[in-house]
Amino acid sequence: MKYIVIFILFFIQSGLSQHNHGESKSLQKNVKKEEKRVPIEVPPEQQARIGLKISKSEKRPISHTIRTVGTVTADQRKEAHVHSKLNGWIETIFADYVGKAVKKGDPLFDLYSPELVSTQEEFLSANKQGGIGKELAQAALERLKLWGVPEKEINRLKKGGKSSRTISFESPVTGFIISKNAIQGMYISPGMELYQIADLSKVWIMITLYEYDVATVKLGDEAEVQMPFDPNLKLRAKITYISPDIETETRTAKARIEIENKNQSLKPGMYVNIQIKKDLGESIVVPDDAIIDTGMRKILFVRSNQTYFEPREVKVGPRVEGQFTILSGLKAGEEVVSSAHFFLDAESKLKAGAERGVPSKGHGGH
């Protein structure tokens, strides 16, 4: 008897498991497939009761102004990072504070390194010999160049015939010191970053575009840059880069403006206001309240006559001043529901479900 009870319980549990599994698969199928919608008829008295409003789609010239903010950054192509390539001690600092302007070739610091001194002596000794000595001297010079020793220091060594205890290392670019880790008297080793130098004669402005504006903005579009500290100061520049992907968390994309900065009025880290004006030509527009976003597609209800409403899938363009531009799926002059459309949507889905449950004509006997 005990085993019979166990068998019955197992049979019941197995049946429930299969039922739940089938129900789970059915739910997954329903999630993937969107509910169908069908045209519906709504009497005039019911339209008044639910507050239904109708708007006529129209075709007109559209201009769209995108307003956003930007952050000034250094042009990454005009930045230089100065690293140490050998061991030694910094004896003298010339570029001694962040923000200091330097020109290409200006001395940054004097370095004492036993390796530098011994390599100079090796060159001078080998250069006095013939044959293989000349090859050894050339190898010593090449080693100095690989360490970043400036050309004028190498020329001084070749002409003067005397080694120097310290060597001056120069700025590779003209710009401003953005960061400084070099300190007088400190010991440095290969790989240490000593300076970051940026040329700010031209800067980048990184701007944020919302997802629905990305399709509108193109490379080469002109943007107006407004300074928060001086609303009357406005600069114009072109968009040179648009990110190929959308950030999933914010639904935004980055774009870049390159702008001349000869007077250094734009500083890295500064915020600026951006306006991009776009002429979209003639487009069909409807009130933004008319659009139902199902998550998979955009739908609106079109009135065919006084009581008949048809669900219509449309392709939507930019949102402009409380209206959506319609790229396809609707003609100018057609009437759309701009209020109480969620009631129509529910009725449309309910009717579609009821129709699926009614047997087709001619199959009742089956």
N, C-alpha and C positions, 0 to 999 in steps of 0.2 A: 504493500500500500504506500509506503514511504517513497519508493522509487517512482510510483505512478504520479504522485503529487509533484515530485521534483521535475518529472518529464513534462507535466502540464504547465508548470511555472516557466520552464525553459522555452516551451512552445509559444506561450503568451509573450514573453520578453522578446523572443526572436521576431515575432510578428510585429510588435510595437517598434522594434529597431528598424525593420524594413519599411514600415509606414513612415517613421520620422525621417529616414534617409530619402525616401521618395518625396516627402513633403519638402525637405531641404533642397533637393534638386529642382523641384517645381518653383520654389521661391527664388533660387538663383536664376532660373530661366526667366521669371517675371521681372527680376531686377534688370537683366540685360536688355529685355524687350520693352520698349516704351508703349504705354497704353494708346490704343487707336482712338481717333476722334472722327466724328461724322457730322455732316451738316444737321442743323436743328431748326425748328420753327418756334418762334416766341411771339405770342399774341401782343398787340399794342398795349393792352391794359397791364400785362405782366411786365413789359418793358418799362412802363412808368413806375410800377411798384418796386422794381429792383434798382431804379435810378440809372438805367442804361443810357449812355451818351454816344452819339455818332460824330465822327470827324471825317472830313473829306481829304484824301491824300492829294497833295499838290506837287507840281514840278516847278522849281524856282532856282535861281542862282544861289549857291551856298558858299559862304566864306566861314572858315573855322579858325579861331584863335586859340592856340594851345598855350596855356600859362603854366609854368613850372619853375623849379629852382635849380641852380647849378652850383657846383663847388669848384673853385679854382685849384688846379694842380700844376706842377711843373711838367713841361714837355719831356716825356720819358726818353725821347731820342736825343735830348740835349742835357742829359744828366751824366755825371761821372762819379764813380766811386774809386777813391784812392786807397789801395791796399799795400801793405808791406809785403815785399818779396824776399826779404832776408832778415837775419837777426841783427840787432844793433840798439843803440841808444840815441834818442832825439836830444841833440845838444842845444839847438836854437829853434824857436817857433817864430815864423813870420805871419802865417795866417792864423791869428791868435783868438778869433772869436766868431761865433755864428752870426751870419748876416753880412760879414765883410765881403766887399766886392774884390774879385781877383780877375786878372787877365791871363789868357793862355801864355804859359812861359814864366809867370811870376813864381818866385820861390815860395814853397809852403813851409819847409823845415830843413834843417841841416842834420844829417845822420852820421854818427860814428859807428862803423862796423868793421871788426877785424877782417872779415871776408873781403870787404871793399879794399881795405889797405893792402892786404896780401895779393889780391888780384892785380892791383895797380903795379905793385913791385914786380910781380911775375911778368907783366907786360913790358916794363922798362928793361928788365934783365934779358928777356928773350929777344927784345927788339934790337939789342946791341949785337946779337949773334946773326950769323948767316944761315942759309939752308933751312933746317928744321926749326931753328929759332924763330924765323919769321912766321911759320905756321902756328907755333905756340903763342906768339904775340897776338896774332889775329884771333886765336881761340879765346884769349883773355879779354880782348875787346868785345867779342861777341857775348861773352858771359856778362860783362858790364851792361851791355845793351838790354839783355834779357832781364836784368834786375831793375831796369827802368832808369838807369843813369842817364841824365840829359845829354844831348849831343854836344852842347857847349863844354860840359865837364870832360867829355872824352877828347874833344879838340884841345882843350887846355893841357890834358895829360900828354897828348902826342907832341904838342909844340914845346911845352915847358920842360919835359923830361924829368918831372918830379911828381911824386905821389902826394895826395892831399889826405889829411887826417879825417876830414869830414867832407861829405858830398851834399850839395843842395839838390833837393827834389822839387820839381815844378808842377804847377797846375796844368792838367791836360786840356782844360777848356776855360773859356771866359764865362764868368757867372758869379753867383753868390754862394757862400758857404751855408749849406742847409743843416749839416750836422758835423760835429768835430769831436773826435776821440783822442786826437794827438795832444800830449801834454809834455811840456819841456822836462827833460830828464828821464822820461819813461823808457822802459825797455820794450821793444817791439819784436814780434816774430812773424814768420810768413803767414799770410791769411788774415791778419788783423786789418779791419777797416779803420782808416785814420780820418778820412774826410768824405763828405758827400757834397758835390758842387753841382749847381744847376744854373743853366742859362735861362733867365726869365725874360728875355727880349720877346719871346713868343711863349704863351702859356696855353694850357688846355682848360676847358670848362666841361666837367662831366655833369650831364643832366639826366633827369629821370623822366621817362615817358611811360604813361599808363598803357596797358595792353591795347585798348581800343584806339589809341593814338599812333601806335607803332606802324600800322599799315598806311597811315596818312603821310607820315614824315619820310622824306627821301634824302639821299645823299645830295649835297649841294644846296639844300634849302637854306634860305637866309633866316637868321635868328637875331632878335634885338636883345642886347644885354643891358640891363638897368642896374645901376649901383644903388644899394640900399642907403648909403650915406649921402648920395646926391641924386635925387630922382631926375634932375635935368641932364645928367650925364648919361648918354645912351650910346652904345657902341654896336656895330653890326659885324657879323661874321657868319661863316657858312658851316653847316654840319658836315663833318668829314668822316664820321664813323657811327654806325648803329650796331649795337650788339646783336648777334645772330640768335640769341636765345632769350627766353622770358624767365625771370626769377619766380619760382613756383610759389614762394611764400607771399610775396608782395604783388605778384602779377604785373611787374614793371620790367622795363628794359633800359639799359644805359645807352646814352648817345654822347658824342663828343663834338665840341666846338673848338676850333683853333683860332686864336686871336692875337694880333700884335700887341705888345706891351712895352713899347719903347720907353715910356715915362714911368714904368714900374708902378702904375696905379693899381694893378691887380696883383694881389699877394696870395701865395699858396695857402689854402685853407679858408679863404674868403668865400662867403655865400653871395650869389647874385641872382637877380630875377630874370627870367627868360620868357620871351614871347615869340611864338612862331605863327605867322599868319599864312593860312593856306586857302587858295581859291580852288574849290572843289568842282567848279562848273555847275551845270544844271543837274539837280538830283531830285528824285521823288522823296518827300519827307512825310512822316506821320508823327503824332505825339508819342513821346517815349512811354506813356502809360498804355499805349495800344499793344505793345510787344509783350508776349508771354515767353519767358525763357525757361524751357523745360530741363535745361542742363545738357540736352543733346541737340536741340535745334530751337530756332526762334519761330514763334507762331503768332498770328493775329486772326481776328474774325472779321470777315468781309460780308457786308450786307448786300445780298443779291436783289431783294425786294423789301417791302415794308416789314415782313415778318420772317424772312429766311436768312440764316447766317451760316456762312461756310468757313471752317477752319482752314487757314492757308499758311504753308511754310514759306518763309521769306529769308533772304540773305541780307543781313543788316550791315551798314557801314558805320561811319563815325557818328557819335552823338553830338549834336550842335544846338545849343540854346534851347534845351528842353525837347528836342526832336531828334528822331533817328532817321538817318538817310537809308533808303531801301535800294539795294543794289540789284535785286531780282526778286520776282514772285508777285509783284504788284504793279498795276498801271496807274497813271495819274488820273485823278478824278474818282477812283473807286472809294466807297465809303467803308470805314473801319470802325470797330467798337473801341472806344477809348475809356470807358468806365463800365464796371460790372462785368467785365469779360471773364473774370474767374468763375462767375456763376454760369456763364455760357460754356466755359471749358468743362466744368463739372457735369453739366447736363449732356454735353457732347460725348464725354467718355462713358457716362451712364447709359446713354442710348446705344453706343457702340457695343457695350457689354451685353445689353439686352438682345441686340440683333444677333450676336454670336450664339446666344442660347436658344434661338428659335430655329427649329428644323427647316431645312430648305424645302421649297415646293417640289412635289413629285417624289419625295423620299419618306413620306409619313408612314407608308406601309412597311417600310424596312425596319 
